[in-house]
Amino acid sequence: MSDIQQIRRILATSRKIAIVGLSANWYRPSYFAAKYLMDHGYEIFPVNPSYEEVLGHRCYPDLKSMPEKVDVVDIFQRPDRVPAIVEDAIEIGAKVVWMQLGIEHEEAAGRAREAGLEVVMNRCMKIEYARLFGGLNFCGVNTRVISAKRPLWVPQ
């Protein structure tokens, strides 16, 4: 299965997302991505010991404190923190570990795969959702999707 097929399937079937490192600051990428995912029907579970609540949801200090199972553990943390988060994701029975843009950790990814979890690295859930299910425009992010449809500003 290609990366795109895997990502499309994960985004289409996974509805509960624990966002590790979610910030309450509106200008942070984690906040923007979480808000976008909420607006598109995903249930989010903020994980950050610095806050009581983010985006109207109770914030948990760590993955093991959450009362419900989640499908995806979305990581907005430095790569050196990933191995411990992956171990917690395995322990709580998550199905997917998703490392955001700029975050890769091959050793932790291997550990997650050994435990039966799927792994996505160096990708943004918000961008991938918009790219694969609609939502990016000319002024947005370069989707690397080729289209035969000409933009309105190109002379016909």
N, C-alpha and C positions, 0 to 999 in steps of 0.2 A: 504494500500500500504506500502511495506517495505521501509526502509530508502534507500536501494540500488536502488530500482525501482524509487523512488522519485528523487534521485541524478542523476541517468542515464537520466531520462526524462528532468530534469532541464538543464543538460549539453548538451543534444541533441537539445533542442528547444530554449534555451536562447542564443542570439548572442551578445547582447550589455551589457557590464559590466562596472559599475562605481566602481573603486577601490579606496576606501577611505583610505588614509594614504599611498598611493603609493609613494615610495622613488625614487629619481633619482640616488641613489647609487647602482651600479650593484651588490654589495655583500649582499644587503638586501633581505630577503625572498619575500617581496612585488614586488620588481623589477623582480626577477627571475620568480615568478609566472605569472606576467603580460606579460613578454616577451614570456613565454611558451604559454600562452593563445592566444596572438597575432599570434604566429607562427602556431597555430592550428585553425585559422579562426575566432577568436572572435574579436569584435571591443571593444577596451577599452577606458574608459574615466577617466583619472587620476583626483583624487580629493585630493588636498593638497595645502593649502595656501602658503607653503614655496617655491613653484616652479612656473615658467611660463610655462614650458614644460617638459614632461617626455616621453621617448621613442618615440620622434617625434610627440607627441600629445599635444595639448593645455591642460594645467592643470587648473582645476577649484578650487576656494577657498572652495566651499561647494556644496552639491548636488543641491541646489536650483538655482545655477548659470549656470547649464548645459542647453544648448539650445534644447537638444533632450531627449526623454524618453529612459530609460534603462530598461532592463529586470531584471538584478541582481544588487544589491548593495553589493559588497564584502568588508568586513570590516577588515582592518589591524590596529586596534586601541585598546587601553586598554578597558577592560570591563566597566569601569565607564563612558566612552564616548559613549557607545552603545545606551542608550536610546534616546539621542538627534539625533543620526544618524538614528535610526529607525523612529522617528517622521518625519524627512526629507524624508526618503524613502517612507513613506506613502503619504506625501504631493506631491511628484513628480510622484506618480503612478507606482512605481516599483512593480514587481511581486514577487520578492524573496529577502530576506535578508540572506546573507551568512556570517557567522562569522568564521574567520580563526582558525587554530589550536591554542588551548589554550584560545580561547575566547568563553565565554558562559555568557548569561545574560537571565535568565528565565523570569523575569518580562518584559523585552523589547521584548522577543520572544512572550510572551503572547499577548502583545499589537499589535505586527505585525500580528499575526494570527487573532486576533479580527478584524483587518482592512482588512483581506482577503489575506494577503501576506503569502507565504510559507517561512519557516525558516529552515536553516541548520546551526548547531553550531558545533564548534570544529572540523572542517574539512577543508582541503586545496583543492581549486578548481583544482589546477595543479595536485596534487597527485591523486585526485579522477578521473580526466579525464584520466590520464595515466593508472590508475588501471582498469578502466572500458572500455576504448577504445583502450588500448595498449600503450606501451611507457615506461613501467618500465622493468628493467632487473635485473639480478642477483645482480649486484653491486648497484642497486638503493634502493628504499624504500621497506620494507617488506609489501607486498600487502595483506597478509593473504588469498591469493587465492591459493587453492590447485590444483596441476596439476599432471597428471599421466606421463607427459613427463619428462624423466630424463635429467638433465643437462649433457653436454658433458664430464665434469670432473668426473662424477660418472661411475665407471667401469660397463660395460654391462654384 
